[in-house]
Each structure stands twice: as structure tokens, then as C-alpha cells.
Amino acid sequence: MPEPTDPAPVQGRSPRAPRRPGTVRIGSIVGIDVLITSSWLIVALLISFAFAPRIEQVEPGLGIWKYVAGFVFAVVLYLSVLLHEASHAVVAQRLGYGVNSITLHFLGGMTEIEGTSRKPRHEFWIAVVGPLTSVAVGVAAVGLWFLVPAGLVRVAIEGLAGANLVIGVLNLVPGLPLDGGRVLKALVWGATGNQHRATIVAGWGGRLTALALLAWPIVQERVTGVEPTILDLVLVFILGLFLWTGATAAMAHARIRERLPALVARPLARRTLTVPADLPLAEAVRRAQDAQAGSIVTVSRDGAPLGIVSEAAVTAMPVERRPWVAVSTVTRSLEDGLTLPATVAGEELVQAISSHPADEYLLVETDGRIYGVLATADVDRAFRANARR
């Protein structure tokens, strides 16, 4: 399933994002890192042991090799999951969204797409293509099953067909965080024009699905005549918890996003004093105090900004040393991402801060003039104030 990140979407491929803790890179697809978690190996081993009796039934006498064959089947199954996730990634890229990574884990897979969808149809196509891919793989495997002679390969194709059809259908259930929840979100968003309301509706769909799943063991024996095992109960609990927490997180995120438009950089900017980089720090601080400036920016001879004086570094510098050190010693150079337009606001502001974490950012006008310095601490305070309203 696709997993949007907080920053707003950007065109094309983004710079490589930091790897998630506990993951290992195994390759890439269309320039997108493919990662696996340690939990994947555990589930692959469980699939190997679960599939072994079926292999023994078809090819008796394999001994330990039946577990090896089961592990190979687990790998093939996860390759089809990778195909599911890759379809999300490719469609997202075609629609102009950056994709950070594809991760395979114990519950399947996850595609990390930058930002949330700009349009309902984008949300729809990015979400629906995954389940459709799984169904297509399942149908193709069913067709192949009739062409392959009886044996281990046929058993593997049989399992691949069943698993992909189940994955495809279940992922179309209309509740977040499943792909079907994003499809429902896209439909409600298109009908109402309100993305946040659509997320809440799809979130409740996910919660109701979780409750229905948790209630299944109670009625399973009456419906199917099969008593639930301990493994059934554990799997139902894990999946139900996953759905409930995912849906709740999506709803909380939607409520946060409703407050983002009120987050505007310009009124939060601190008045800025510009000084040459070789000016003594004590003199720079004195001038800033006289000008009632809350920040200092070093500039070149022609007035081009060079860096932002770190408030934390100035505070840490002993007062008696300040006359003897240049202001450049406590200055962070203006790396990529530390200069923002003064008009930045809402999700664009959150994206900028998330993509290039820093304590301060330089705000400039469209003509390149320095407007002021934006401190991350001020943004945090403004967001908390909006959240309390």
C-alpha cells in the first residue's frame, strides 16, 4: 500500500531519503530503493514451515529440502508483493510525485510517497493500481496453473494465485490504511471537495473493518464450521491492531493538516541584522541588540547572504571570548534548503523544514532581498498555539 509522508509532493525523483532504521537495501526499481525489514525474514520462515506439509504431500521424502522449497515460495510470494508496491511507485512518479522507497515487511509492503495527493484522481489511481496488479498476477497464475504439469511448480503457482487474489481483494476493502481506504477517500474527496473530511470517512471505514476483523473469531465456527486456532487469534489480533492504529493515525494527521494553512512564515520571521563575516562577534551582538533584531545574517561585500548566525552557538560562546572571534565562527553557511521564499506557508513550510532540518532558515523576497530569519522553535510554538484553538 502507498504511504504518503508529511511533506507536500514535488515534481520528479527526490534526493535519496535517509534509510529507515532496521531495514536493509536489496536493490532498486526505476531508481527507487527497495528495502526489507528483519521481520520479513521471520515471516518468510513461517511461510516456509506452513507450506512444507503441502510440499511433502506432493513430493514425499524431500526431508529438510521441503523447508527450502517453502522458503523459495515465500521469496516468490514477496516478489509479487514487490510488484504490487512498484505499481504504486510507478504511477506516483508518472503523476509527478517523488517516491523515497519501497519496503517489504511482515505484513506485506509499503511505498513511501512524498506528500499527499494534489487531486482526487491522483489519490484514486495511485491507490487502486496496487490491488489491481495483485488481482492481475493472481488471474495470470490461475491461467498458468492449467498449463503446468503436476508437481512442486504447480503447487507454488497455486499458492501464488490464491495469495495474490486474496491480497488484491482485501486491499480493496474501503478503510484506511488499506488501498481501498484511499480509493474511498478519493471518491469522497471528489464528491465533497474536502480532502480532510474524506480522510475522516475513510479512517472510520478502517476502524469498522478492524472491529469486524476482531469479531470474526467469535462467529468463525458458526459460519465455517471450523474452530479458530491460537494462530488464527494471533493473526486476527495483529491485523486488527494494524488497521485500527493505521486508521487512527490517518485521522489524526488529517486534523493536523486542517490547521496547516494558518501556519505562515512571514509573520513569524525575526527582524534580521546583516553584518560582514569578519566582524567580531561581540560587535555583531551589540549591533543586533541596538537594532532590536532577533537574528544575524552574514553577507559578502556585495550584500549577498553567506550564512545565518546560530543563536545556540552565540549563547554557548563565553562573553569574554566574543570580542576575539569573528561572527563567522558561529555561522551556519546557507546550504541547499536553508533559504526559503518569504511567502512560504502551510504544507510547503512543513515540507521545507522536514526535508532540510535546521534551527534557522533565511527568508527572501522574490527579488532576492533578505526579509528575515525563520526559527524552527517559532514555527513549533505557532503550530501548538493553532492546535489549541
Beta strands, then each sheet from edge to edge (+ up, - down):
strand 1: 2-4
strand 2: 23-29
strand 3: 32-37
strand 4: 99-105
strand 5: 108-113
strand 6: 272-276
strand 7: 295-299
strand 8: 305-309
strand 9: 331-333
strand 10: 339-341
strand 11: 360-364
strand 12: 370-375
sheet 1: 1+ 5+ 4- 3- 2+
sheet 2: 6+ 7+ 8- 9+
sheet 3: 10+ 11+ 12-
end
